[in-house]
Amino acid sequence: MPFDLLIRNATVVDGTGAPRFGADIGVRGGRVEAVGALAKEEADAEIDASGLVAAPGFIDAHTHDDRLMLSAPDMAPKVSQGVTTVIAGNCGVSLAPAPRGMPRPVTPPIDLLDVEGGWFRFRTFADYVAALREQPAATNCALLVGHSMLRVQTMADLEQPASPAEIAQMRALVDEALEAGAIGVSTGLYYEPARAAPTEEVIEVCRPLSARRGLYCTHMRDEGDRVMEALEETFRIGRELGVPVVVSHHKVVGTPNYGRSAETLPLIERAMRSQRIGLDCYPYCASSTILTFDRTLTSAKTLVTWSQQHPEFSGMDLTAIAQQMGVGVREAVERLVPAGAIYFSMDEKDVQRILGFEHTMIGSDGLPHDAAPHPRLWGTFPRVLGHYARDANLFSLETAVHKMTGLTARTFGLADRGVLKPGYAADITLFDAGTIDAAATFENSIQPARGIAAVLVNGTPVWRDGRSTGERPGKVLRRG
């Protein structure tokens, strides 16, 4: 029998960190069936990959693509940079479950998914999973259920710890989500809807993770002055539940904390000796989230990414907006919100140290519904491969690919993804190692990356010749 697809003359970087090698790749039934010398084999379709690297499709360890998979299922911001699987539902923010619907105005940061609130229509997590299966996206996904969303759905007062009855309600929603296919729970203890939640509340809400082998992923309570305490809290939650933890978009923010990754990474490495811990980061010195005045205080520069009240200011510097309004920065923020912003609050040396840490995965943390999004939405993975691996020589190409494929699949328990070997799903990205890089910039952030030749999800091309193919072969993945 001929293969469904033959990729000929590729340079294979298989996602394990092993050295590259030349080979052909045979795909049948959505899976890799052969990797090697296949010159005598035939196929229904062929791709000549001469001069290109064939790697496992990239796995975005940290996304907010919960709604994008339904509202823009071609997933252009992701497939255009080689991403074939997204981990959604991060930072305590998920599109489901919403048994109460969503109050207006939508509670920040949940409004990062939908300001108007109409997309919060899935009463159960199972309803959301069913919608993704009925209307597949171009990418695969693995889903987290958000603690902040659970608080909004069950609590009378978000500024208080949850009562025993409210904890019981949230725990039942977690159990339902895991049964429906969620791989874990995420928290955003940094954000207002969850700040009042003590550690004990988080542990009790997350109890179902223990029996169902789920993960605990967190935007920690503090990434600045108290980052070490926040890490210890994260590790404690994982230990008490007996589950793996993932530290989301690890960073240290604010000028007084520049250089402190030299403290945080050894702490993480020590904790890894006794429990399962993962971490991800994005390759930029600027973060992006909701706009508040307090967050501007630790930022050297703040750009507004969207504003419901003043959409005309999207993409502009906050100081310039305040000057144009004729008011101070605090009042400008009050006039703009609800809004989003990019905060330049990190040091490049910390970013490189965290990126270079052996155990760090790559996650974009892109916000697809911003009018002027952070360039990480379209550029994260090519920037790691081009700017950091090739140009800055921070690590080898093989290590870079491992950080965005095999390491991520292992951390999240995606059993048949992240490695380009026979028997694995045919999620494959073909790219030019000499030209790959982000094209998106802070000034012009909606730009497909350079150097991506083709992207396959479950054996089906979803990006080819610089554009989406229209195919939507994505699956909802569970932990293996």
C-alpha positions as CSV (number, residue, x, y, z in Angstrom):
1,M,0.0,0.0,0.0
2,P,1.3,3.5,-0.8
3,F,1.7,6.0,2.0
4,D,-0.9,8.7,2.3
5,L,2.0,11.2,2.3
6,L,5.7,11.0,1.8
7,I,8.0,13.8,3.0
8,R,11.3,13.3,1.1
9,N,14.8,14.5,1.7
10,A,14.2,16.1,5.1
11,T,16.6,16.9,7.9
12,V,14.9,15.4,10.9
13,V,15.1,16.9,14.3
14,D,13.0,14.4,16.2
15,G,12.1,16.3,19.4
16,T,14.1,14.2,21.8
17,G,17.2,16.4,21.7
18,A,19.1,13.8,19.7
19,P,21.3,15.0,16.8
20,R,19.6,15.8,13.5
21,F,19.7,13.3,10.6
22,G,18.6,13.0,7.0
23,A,15.5,10.9,6.3
24,D,12.2,10.5,4.5
25,I,9.0,10.3,6.5
26,G,6.0,8.1,5.6
27,V,2.6,9.0,6.9
28,R,-0.5,6.8,6.9
29,G,-3.8,7.1,8.7
30,G,-2.7,10.3,10.5
31,R,0.4,8.7,12.0
32,V,4.0,8.5,11.3
33,E,4.6,5.0,9.9
34,A,8.2,5.1,8.8
35,V,11.3,7.4,9.1
36,G,14.3,6.4,7.0
37,A,15.4,5.7,3.5
38,L,12.1,5.4,1.6
39,A,13.2,6.2,-2.0
40,K,11.5,3.1,-3.4
41,E,8.2,3.8,-1.6
42,E,5.2,5.4,-3.2
43,A,2.5,7.8,-1.8
44,D,-0.7,9.5,-2.7
45,A,1.0,12.8,-2.1
46,E,4.6,14.0,-1.6
47,I,6.4,17.0,-0.2
48,D,10.0,17.6,-1.2
49,A,11.7,18.8,2.0
50,S,15.2,19.4,0.6
51,G,16.8,22.1,2.6
52,L,14.2,22.0,5.3
53,V,14.0,20.7,8.9
54,A,11.2,18.3,9.7
55,A,10.3,18.5,13.4
56,P,7.4,17.4,15.5
57,G,4.6,20.0,15.5
58,F,5.2,22.5,18.2
59,I,3.2,22.3,21.4
60,D,2.3,25.7,22.8
61,A,2.5,25.1,26.6
62,H,0.6,28.2,27.6
63,T,-2.3,29.7,25.6
64,H,-5.6,31.5,25.9
65,D,-7.0,29.9,22.7
66,D,-10.2,28.6,24.4
67,R,-12.5,30.7,22.3
68,L,-10.2,31.1,19.2
69,M,-10.6,27.4,18.4
70,L,-14.3,28.0,17.9
71,S,-14.4,31.6,16.6
72,A,-11.4,31.4,14.2
73,P,-10.8,27.6,13.9
74,D,-8.2,28.0,11.2
75,M,-5.9,29.0,14.1
76,A,-3.8,31.1,11.8
77,P,-1.7,32.8,14.6
78,K,-0.6,29.3,15.8
79,V,-0.3,27.1,12.7
80,S,1.6,29.9,10.8
81,Q,4.4,29.5,13.4
82,G,4.4,25.7,13.4
83,V,2.2,25.0,16.4
84,T,0.0,21.9,16.1
85,T,-1.2,21.5,19.7
86,V,-2.3,24.2,22.2
87,I,-2.7,24.0,26.0
88,A,-5.7,26.2,26.7
89,G,-7.5,27.4,29.9
90,N,-4.5,28.9,31.6
91,C,-4.1,31.5,34.4
92,G,-7.4,30.5,36.1
93,V,-9.3,31.6,33.0
94,S,-11.3,29.1,30.9
95,L,-14.3,29.4,28.7
96,A,-16.2,26.7,30.7
97,P,-18.0,25.7,32.8
98,A,-20.5,28.6,33.1
99,P,-23.6,27.2,34.8
100,R,-24.6,30.8,35.8
101,G,-23.7,32.3,32.4
102,M,-21.5,35.3,32.8
103,P,-22.3,38.5,34.7
104,R,-21.9,41.9,32.9
105,P,-19.5,43.4,32.7
106,V,-17.4,40.3,32.4
107,T,-15.0,39.9,35.3
108,P,-11.3,40.7,34.4
109,P,-9.2,38.8,33.5
110,I,-11.9,36.4,32.2
111,D,-12.7,39.2,29.7
112,L,-9.5,38.3,27.9
113,L,-11.5,35.6,26.2
114,D,-14.6,37.7,25.5
115,V,-15.5,41.2,26.6
116,E,-19.2,41.0,25.6
117,G,-19.8,37.6,27.4
118,G,-21.7,35.8,24.7
119,W,-19.1,33.0,24.3
120,F,-19.5,31.9,27.9
121,R,-22.4,29.7,26.9
122,F,-21.2,26.3,27.9
123,R,-23.0,25.3,31.2
124,T,-20.7,22.3,31.7
125,F,-17.2,21.5,30.6
126,A,-18.5,18.5,28.7
127,D,-20.6,20.9,26.6
128,Y,-17.5,22.8,25.7
129,V,-15.5,19.7,24.8
130,A,-18.4,18.5,22.7
131,A,-18.4,21.8,20.7
132,L,-14.7,21.4,20.0
133,R,-15.2,17.9,18.8
134,E,-18.2,18.8,16.6
135,Q,-16.4,21.8,15.1
136,P,-12.7,20.9,15.2
137,A,-10.0,23.5,14.9
138,A,-6.9,23.3,12.8
139,T,-4.8,22.4,15.9
140,N,-5.2,19.8,18.6
141,C,-5.8,21.0,22.1
142,A,-5.4,19.9,25.7
143,L,-7.6,21.8,28.2
144,L,-7.4,23.1,31.7
145,V,-10.3,24.3,33.8
146,G,-9.8,27.7,35.4
147,H,-10.0,28.3,39.2
148,S,-11.0,32.0,38.7
149,M,-13.8,30.9,36.4
150,L,-15.0,28.5,39.1
151,R,-15.0,31.3,41.7
152,V,-17.0,33.6,39.4
153,Q,-19.5,30.8,38.9
154,T,-20.0,29.8,42.5
155,M,-19.1,32.6,44.9
156,A,-21.1,35.5,46.2
157,D,-18.1,37.6,47.1
158,L,-14.8,37.2,45.2
159,E,-12.9,39.3,47.8
160,Q,-13.3,36.6,50.4
161,P,-12.0,33.0,50.8
162,A,-14.5,30.5,49.6
163,S,-16.9,29.0,52.1
164,P,-17.0,25.2,52.6
165,A,-20.1,25.0,50.5
166,E,-18.6,27.1,47.7
167,I,-15.4,24.9,47.8
168,A,-17.7,21.9,47.5
169,Q,-19.4,23.4,44.4
170,M,-16.1,24.2,42.8
171,R,-14.7,20.8,43.5
172,A,-17.7,19.2,41.8
173,L,-17.1,21.4,38.8
174,V,-13.5,20.3,38.7
175,D,-14.5,16.7,38.9
176,E,-17.0,17.1,36.0
177,A,-14.3,18.9,33.9
178,L,-11.7,16.2,34.4
179,E,-14.3,13.5,33.6
180,A,-15.1,15.4,30.4
181,G,-11.5,15.6,29.3
182,A,-9.7,18.4,31.0
183,I,-6.1,17.5,31.9
184,G,-5.9,19.7,35.0
185,V,-6.7,22.9,36.8
186,S,-5.1,26.3,36.3
187,T,-5.0,29.1,38.8
188,G,-4.4,32.8,38.5
189,L,-3.7,33.7,42.1
190,Y,-2.1,36.9,40.8
191,Y,-5.4,38.2,39.6
192,E,-8.1,40.0,41.5
193,P,-10.8,37.2,41.3
194,A,-8.5,34.7,43.0
195,R,-6.2,36.9,45.2
196,A,-8.4,36.2,48.3
197,A,-8.2,32.5,47.9
198,P,-5.8,31.0,50.5
199,T,-3.6,28.1,49.7
200,E,-5.9,25.8,51.6
201,E,-8.9,26.7,49.3
202,V,-6.8,25.9,46.2
203,I,-5.8,22.6,47.6
204,E,-9.4,21.6,48.5
205,V,-10.8,22.8,45.2
206,C,-8.2,20.8,43.3
207,R,-8.7,17.5,45.3
208,P,-10.1,15.7,42.3
209,L,-6.7,16.0,40.5
210,S,-5.2,13.4,42.8
211,A,-7.5,10.6,41.9
212,R,-7.8,11.6,38.2
213,R,-4.1,12.1,37.6
214,G,-4.5,15.7,36.6
215,L,-2.0,18.6,36.6
216,Y,-1.9,21.8,38.6
217,C,-0.8,24.8,36.5
218,T,-0.4,28.3,37.9
219,H,0.1,31.9,37.2
220,M,1.6,32.3,40.7
221,R,0.5,34.7,43.3
222,D,3.6,36.9,42.9
223,E,6.3,37.2,40.2
224,G,8.0,40.2,41.8
225,D,9.2,40.9,45.3
226,R,7.7,37.7,46.8
227,V,8.4,35.3,43.9
228,M,10.3,32.9,46.1
229,E,7.3,32.6,48.5
230,A,5.0,32.1,45.5
231,L,7.1,29.2,44.3
232,E,7.1,27.6,47.7
233,E,3.3,27.9,47.7
234,T,3.1,26.3,44.3
235,F,5.3,23.4,45.3
236,R,3.3,22.8,48.5
237,I,0.0,22.6,46.5
238,G,1.6,19.9,44.3
239,R,3.0,18.0,47.2
240,E,-0.3,17.9,49.2
241,L,-2.2,16.8,46.2
242,G,0.5,14.4,44.9
243,V,0.2,15.8,41.4
244,P,2.6,17.5,38.9
245,V,2.8,21.3,38.9
246,V,3.6,23.7,36.0
247,V,4.8,27.2,36.8
248,S,3.3,29.3,34.0
249,H,5.4,31.9,32.1
250,H,8.1,32.0,34.7
251,K,9.6,35.4,35.1
252,V,10.8,38.0,37.6
253,V,9.2,41.4,37.2
254,G,10.2,44.9,38.2
255,T,13.6,46.6,38.2
256,P,14.3,45.7,41.9
257,N,14.0,42.0,40.9
258,Y,16.2,42.1,37.8
259,G,18.6,39.2,38.1
260,R,16.6,37.1,40.6
261,S,16.1,34.3,38.1
262,A,19.6,33.3,39.5
263,E,17.6,32.6,42.8
264,T,14.4,31.1,41.4
265,L,15.9,28.6,39.0
266,P,18.1,26.8,41.7
267,L,15.0,26.7,43.9
268,I,12.9,25.1,41.2
269,E,15.8,22.6,40.4
270,R,16.0,21.6,44.0
271,A,12.3,21.0,44.3
272,M,12.4,18.9,41.1
273,R,14.4,16.3,42.9
274,S,11.5,15.4,45.1
275,Q,8.4,16.2,43.0
276,R,7.2,16.7,39.4
277,I,7.6,20.3,38.3
278,G,7.5,21.9,34.9
279,L,7.8,25.5,33.8
280,D,7.3,27.5,30.6
281,C,8.3,30.9,29.4
282,Y,8.0,33.2,26.3
283,P,10.9,34.8,24.6
284,Y,10.2,38.5,25.3
285,C,11.0,41.1,28.0
286,A,7.4,42.3,28.0
287,S,4.2,40.7,29.4
288,S,0.6,41.3,28.4
289,T,-2.6,41.1,30.4
290,I,-5.4,43.4,31.6
291,L,-4.7,47.1,32.1
292,T,-4.6,48.4,35.7
293,F,-2.7,51.3,37.1
294,D,-0.9,49.3,39.7
295,R,0.7,47.1,37.0
296,T,2.0,50.1,35.2
297,L,4.1,51.0,38.2
298,T,6.6,48.1,37.6
299,S,6.7,48.7,33.9
300,A,9.3,50.9,32.0
301,K,6.8,51.3,29.2
302,T,3.1,50.3,28.8
303,L,1.3,49.8,25.5
304,V,-2.5,49.6,25.4
305,T,-3.6,46.5,23.4
306,W,-7.3,47.1,23.5
307,S,-9.9,49.3,25.2
308,Q,-13.6,48.8,25.2
309,Q,-14.2,52.5,25.9
310,H,-11.6,53.9,23.6
311,P,-10.7,51.4,20.9
312,E,-9.0,54.2,18.9
313,F,-6.0,54.0,21.3
314,S,-5.2,50.3,20.7
315,G,-1.5,49.9,20.1
316,M,-0.5,53.3,21.6
317,D,1.9,54.1,24.5
318,L,-0.1,54.8,27.7
319,T,1.9,57.9,28.4
320,A,1.1,59.3,25.0
321,I,-2.6,58.5,25.5
322,A,-2.6,60.3,28.8
323,Q,-1.0,63.3,27.2
324,Q,-3.6,63.3,24.4
325,M,-6.4,63.1,26.9
326,G,-4.9,65.9,29.0
327,V,-4.9,63.8,32.2
328,G,-2.5,61.8,34.4
329,V,-1.8,58.2,33.8
330,R,-4.0,57.0,36.6
331,E,-7.1,58.8,35.2
332,A,-6.2,57.7,31.7
333,V,-6.3,54.1,32.9
334,E,-9.7,54.7,34.6
335,R,-11.0,56.1,31.3
336,L,-9.6,53.2,29.2
337,V,-10.7,50.2,31.3
338,P,-11.8,47.5,30.6
339,A,-8.7,47.3,28.6
340,G,-5.5,45.3,28.0
341,A,-1.8,46.2,28.0
342,I,1.7,45.2,27.3
343,Y,4.1,45.8,30.2
344,F,7.9,46.2,29.7
345,S,8.9,44.9,33.1
346,M,11.6,42.2,32.6
347,D,15.3,42.1,32.1
348,E,16.8,40.4,29.0
349,K,19.4,38.5,31.1
350,D,16.6,36.9,33.1
351,V,14.7,36.0,30.0
352,Q,17.7,34.3,28.5
353,R,18.6,32.5,31.8
354,I,15.1,31.1,32.1
355,L,14.9,30.2,28.4
356,G,18.2,28.4,28.7
357,F,17.3,26.4,31.8
358,E,17.3,22.8,30.9
359,H,13.7,22.1,31.9
360,T,11.9,25.2,30.5
361,M,9.2,24.6,27.9
362,I,8.0,27.3,25.4
363,G,4.6,28.9,25.7
364,S,3.3,31.9,23.9
365,D,0.8,33.3,26.4
366,G,-0.7,35.1,23.4
367,L,-4.0,36.9,23.7
368,P,-5.7,36.4,20.3
369,H,-8.6,38.7,20.9
370,D,-6.5,41.9,21.6
371,A,-6.9,44.5,18.9
372,A,-3.1,45.1,19.0
373,P,-1.7,41.9,20.5
374,H,1.7,41.2,21.9
375,P,3.9,39.9,19.1
376,R,4.3,36.6,21.0
377,L,0.9,35.6,19.7
378,W,2.3,35.2,16.2
379,G,6.0,35.0,16.8
380,T,7.0,33.0,19.9
381,F,8.3,29.7,18.4
382,P,10.1,31.1,15.3
383,R,11.7,33.7,17.6
384,V,13.1,30.9,19.8
385,L,14.4,29.0,16.8
386,G,15.8,32.0,14.9
387,H,16.8,34.8,17.3
388,Y,17.7,32.7,20.4
389,A,18.9,29.4,19.0
390,R,20.5,30.4,15.6
391,D,21.5,34.0,16.2
392,A,22.2,34.3,19.9
393,N,23.4,30.7,20.2
394,L,21.6,30.3,23.5
395,F,21.2,26.6,22.7
396,S,21.3,24.2,19.8
397,L,18.5,23.8,17.3
398,E,17.9,20.3,18.7
399,T,17.5,21.7,22.2
400,A,15.2,24.4,21.0
401,V,12.9,21.9,19.3
402,H,12.9,19.6,22.3
403,K,11.8,22.5,24.5
404,M,8.7,23.0,22.3
405,T,7.9,19.4,21.5
406,G,9.2,16.3,23.4
407,L,9.7,18.1,26.7
408,T,6.2,19.6,26.6
409,A,4.5,16.4,25.6
410,R,6.2,14.6,28.5
411,T,5.3,17.3,31.0
412,F,1.6,17.4,30.1
413,G,1.3,13.7,29.5
414,L,0.5,13.8,25.8
415,A,1.5,10.2,25.1
416,D,1.7,10.1,21.3
417,R,2.8,13.7,20.6
418,G,6.0,15.7,20.6
419,V,8.4,13.2,18.9
420,L,8.8,12.4,15.2
421,K,9.1,8.6,15.3
422,P,7.0,5.7,13.9
423,G,3.8,5.2,15.9
424,Y,3.4,8.8,16.9
425,A,0.8,11.2,15.5
426,A,1.8,12.9,12.3
427,D,2.0,16.4,13.7
428,I,4.9,17.8,11.7
429,T,6.4,21.2,11.0
430,L,8.7,21.8,8.1
431,F,10.9,24.9,8.3
432,D,14.0,26.6,7.0
433,A,16.5,26.7,9.8
434,G,18.4,29.5,8.1
435,T,15.6,31.9,7.8
436,I,13.0,31.0,10.5
437,D,12.2,33.9,12.8
438,A,9.3,36.0,14.0
439,A,8.1,38.7,11.7
440,A,5.7,40.1,14.3
441,T,6.9,43.2,16.1
442,F,5.5,45.4,18.9
443,E,4.7,48.0,16.1
444,N,3.2,45.5,13.7
445,S,2.3,42.5,15.7
446,I,-0.1,40.6,13.4
447,Q,2.4,39.0,11.0
448,P,3.0,35.3,10.0
449,A,6.5,34.1,10.8
450,R,9.3,33.7,8.3
451,G,10.6,30.3,7.3
452,I,7.6,28.0,8.0
453,A,7.2,25.9,4.9
454,A,4.4,23.5,5.9
455,V,2.5,22.3,9.0
456,L,0.6,19.0,9.3
457,V,-1.8,18.1,12.1
458,N,-2.7,14.4,12.3
459,G,-1.3,13.9,8.8
460,T,-3.3,16.7,7.2
461,P,-1.7,19.9,5.9
462,V,-3.1,22.9,7.7
463,W,-0.5,25.6,6.6
464,R,1.1,25.6,3.2
465,D,2.6,28.2,0.9
466,G,2.2,31.0,3.5
467,R,-1.5,30.5,4.2
468,S,-4.1,28.2,5.9
469,T,-5.3,25.3,3.9
470,G,-8.8,25.4,5.5
471,E,-8.4,21.9,6.9
472,R,-9.5,21.4,10.6
473,P,-8.2,18.0,11.7
474,G,-7.5,18.9,15.4
475,K,-8.4,16.7,18.3
476,V,-9.1,17.2,22.0
477,L,-6.3,15.3,23.7
478,R,-6.3,13.7,27.1
479,R,-3.4,12.7,29.3
480,G,-2.0,9.4,28.3
